[in-house]
Structures are given as structure tokens and as C-alpha cells.
Amino acid sequence: MIGGIDIGEIWSYRPNASDLYNIERTENPQGGGGARYIQIRKSRLDDLLQFLELSEVPDAKVSLNVRSIKVPERVDAIEFDSKSQERMRIANQNRHWRTRAYGWSPAAGFPTLGPTQTTDDAAQLITSLGGLHIYLVRDVNDKVWAGYTTGSVPSPEDARLPFIEMLYTGDGGYWRYREVRRGNS
């Protein structure tokens, strides 16, 4: 269990330094542009599609209402958007321009960068934390929860969980409890 949630399935993702920089930077780069989202690597796209219950990258945005692992009564919308070349992103995650999901916010302890910090600083921060993963959990009642992990596995009990590697040491992934019955309240 994570935070007392009866887990039905989990999607996790290891943001890289440029993702962290893009969602933390306070200014657009010289000449315009500049991402404000988390880019989903093609190698992890099938995991996300499985969690979103999609067979292919959609033409339209997909929105999920998510609760925070740390503040259960807080509900935010997360949008997944398609990009060119059959890619996807988690849109509008820069906290200086939009409201990021609380489970991935500084208020929940999510790592931050200062106004003058760079992608190199983001890489150093992630390394100093021992890694960074964001995740979404769908519980057995079909509610979705957002959270994150840093570092290594926190306890020997957690180390036995079947999905623990994708939350701490791997590149991310998808895990589903084989007997999950979704939509039952």
C-alpha cells in the first residue's frame, strides 16, 4: 500500500533533468519556446497508454482528476496531450504559469529549482536525491492519486512490494493487481 490506498494499478515515470528544469524555470529561453511540460519518453509510452486505457496516442487531450497522496481532499486535473511523432506529454506542469497537481508540488515536498538554476543544476539535484519518480495510482474504487518518490527504497517492508523498482530505481513502468475490479465503490 502507498499512503493507505488499496492499489489497483500504478503508472510511474522517472523525469529527467530537462523535465525538472522545464517545470521549474521562471522564464522562457531567449528566442521564445521552452517546454512547460513533462515529456514522456517513447520507451515508457506504452505504460502510460495502458494506465490511461488507450490503445494509441489520442488526438485529443486526456484529463484525469487526481488526489494528492499527502492531502487526500485536494483534487486537481492533470492533462495528457499528444505530440508529434506519436509522443505524449503531461501538459502545463510549470508551477509558475499553471497550478501543478498538488501531489507533485513544492507544498508536498517536490524538489524545486531557484530562478537562476539550469538543467545542469536539475541533474545535480536529482542525483543528490538519489533519483526522482512521479507516479499515479488508481485505487480499487477508480480514484487516481498523484505522488512522487526520491532516493532508494525506504524500508525492508516496501522492498517486497512487486512494483517497488519502478517507483525508485527503474525508468518507470506500469503495474496492475491481477484481480482488480474497477469502478466498484
MITOR-280048 format. One record per residue (C-alpha): x, y, z. Coordinates in steps of 0.2 Angstrom, whole numbers, plus 2048, in hexadecimal, padded with zeros to 3 digits. Layout:
N
{pt {X,Y,Z}}
...
# end
This chain:
185
{pt {800,800,800}}
{pt {805,812,7FD}}
{pt {7FE,81E,809}}
{pt {7F1,812,80F}}
{pt {7E9,811,7FD}}
{pt {7E3,800,7F7}}
{pt {7ED,800,7E7}}
{pt {7E5,7F9,7D7}}
{pt {7F2,7FF,7CB}}
{pt {801,80B,7CA}}
{pt {80A,815,7BC}}
{pt {81B,81C,7C1}}
{pt {827,827,7B7}}
{pt {839,82D,7BA}}
{pt {83A,83F,7B4}}
{pt {84B,844,7AE}}
{pt {854,854,7B2}}
{pt {84D,85E,7A3}}
{pt {83B,859,7A9}}
{pt {83F,860,7BA}}
{pt {846,86F,7B3}}
{pt {838,872,7A7}}
{pt {82B,871,7B5}}
{pt {835,87C,7C1}}
{pt {83C,88A,7B6}}
{pt {836,89B,7B9}}
{pt {839,8A2,7A8}}
{pt {838,89D,796}}
{pt {849,89A,78D}}
{pt {850,8A8,781}}
{pt {847,8A7,771}}
{pt {837,8A0,778}}
{pt {831,88E,779}}
{pt {835,884,788}}
{pt {82B,875,78F}}
{pt {820,876,79E}}
{pt {81C,864,79E}}
{pt {823,853,7A2}}
{pt {827,84A,792}}
{pt {823,837,792}}
{pt {831,82D,78B}}
{pt {82C,821,77D}}
{pt {833,813,787}}
{pt {826,816,795}}
{pt {817,81B,789}}
{pt {80F,80A,789}}
{pt {80F,80A,79D}}
{pt {806,81B,79C}}
{pt {7F9,816,78F}}
{pt {7F5,806,799}}
{pt {7F2,810,7A9}}
{pt {7E7,81C,79F}}
{pt {7DE,80D,797}}
{pt {7E3,813,785}}
{pt {7E9,808,777}}
{pt {7F2,817,76E}}
{pt {7F7,829,770}}
{pt {7E7,833,770}}
{pt {7E3,842,765}}
{pt {7DB,84B,774}}
{pt {7E1,84F,785}}
{pt {7DD,842,793}}
{pt {7D9,84A,7A4}}
{pt {7DA,841,7B4}}
{pt {7D4,847,7C5}}
{pt {7E1,842,7D2}}
{pt {7E2,843,7E5}}
{pt {7F2,846,7EE}}
{pt {7FA,838,7F8}}
{pt {7FE,845,805}}
{pt {7EE,84F,805}}
{pt {7E0,843,800}}
{pt {7D2,850,800}}
{pt {7DC,85A,7F3}}
{pt {7D7,856,7E1}}
{pt {7DF,85D,7D1}}
{pt {7DE,85A,7BF}}
{pt {7ED,853,7B5}}
{pt {7ED,854,7A2}}
{pt {7F6,848,797}}
{pt {7F8,84F,785}}
{pt {7FF,847,775}}
{pt {80E,84D,76C}}
{pt {815,84B,75B}}
{pt {81D,83A,756}}
{pt {811,830,762}}
{pt {817,837,772}}
{pt {80E,83E,781}}
{pt {811,84A,78F}}
{pt {80A,84F,7A0}}
{pt {804,861,79B}}
{pt {805,871,7A5}}
{pt {810,86B,7B4}}
{pt {81B,87B,7B6}}
{pt {815,881,7C7}}
{pt {819,893,7C2}}
{pt {80C,894,7B4}}
{pt {800,887,7BA}}
{pt {7FA,87D,7C9}}
{pt {804,86D,7CA}}
{pt {7FB,85E,7D2}}
{pt {7FD,860,7E4}}
{pt {805,84E,7E6}}
{pt {813,855,7DB}}
{pt {814,866,7E2}}
{pt {821,86E,7EE}}
{pt {814,86F,7FB}}
{pt {814,85C,7FB}}
{pt {827,85C,7FC}}
{pt {82B,85A,7E9}}
{pt {83C,860,7E5}}
{pt {83E,872,7DF}}
{pt {84A,87D,7D5}}
{pt {84E,88F,7D8}}
{pt {84C,89C,7CB}}
{pt {85D,89C,7C4}}
{pt {860,889,7C5}}
{pt {863,87F,7B5}}
{pt {861,86E,7AE}}
{pt {872,869,7B5}}
{pt {86C,86F,7C6}}
{pt {85C,864,7C4}}
{pt {867,855,7BF}}
{pt {872,858,7CF}}
{pt {862,85A,7DA}}
{pt {85B,849,7D3}}
{pt {86B,841,7D6}}
{pt {86C,848,7E8}}
{pt {85B,841,7EC}}
{pt {860,830,7E6}}
{pt {853,831,7D8}}
{pt {842,838,7D5}}
{pt {832,82F,7CF}}
{pt {820,835,7CD}}
{pt {812,829,7CD}}
{pt {7FF,827,7CC}}
{pt {7F6,81A,7D5}}
{pt {7E4,815,7D1}}
{pt {7DC,80D,7E0}}
{pt {7CF,7FF,7E0}}
{pt {7C1,80C,7E0}}
{pt {7C8,814,7D0}}
{pt {7CF,824,7D9}}
{pt {7E0,82A,7D2}}
{pt {7ED,830,7DE}}
{pt {7FD,83A,7DA}}
{pt {80D,839,7E4}}
{pt {820,837,7E2}}
{pt {82F,82E,7E9}}
{pt {841,833,7EB}}
{pt {850,829,7F0}}
{pt {851,816,7F3}}
{pt {844,80A,7FA}}
{pt {83F,811,80B}}
{pt {83D,801,815}}
{pt {83F,7EE,814}}
{pt {82C,7EC,814}}
{pt {82A,7F7,805}}
{pt {838,7EE,7FC}}
{pt {82D,7DF,7FB}}
{pt {81F,7E8,7F1}}
{pt {81E,7E1,7DF}}
{pt {81F,7F3,7D8}}
{pt {82C,7FB,7E2}}
{pt {83A,7FB,7D5}}
{pt {830,806,7C9}}
{pt {82D,812,7D8}}
{pt {83F,814,7DD}}
{pt {84D,80D,7D2}}
{pt {846,80A,7C1}}
{pt {840,815,7B2}}
{pt {82E,813,7B7}}
{pt {821,807,7B2}}
{pt {80F,800,7B4}}
{pt {809,7F4,7C0}}
{pt {7F8,7ED,7C3}}
{pt {7F1,7E2,7D1}}
{pt {7EA,7D3,7C7}}
{pt {7DA,7D2,7D0}}
{pt {7D5,7E4,7D0}}
{pt {7C3,7E8,7CD}}
{pt {7C1,7FA,7C8}}
{pt {7B3,805,7CA}}
{pt {7AC,7FD,7D9}}
{pt {7A9,809,7E8}}
# end
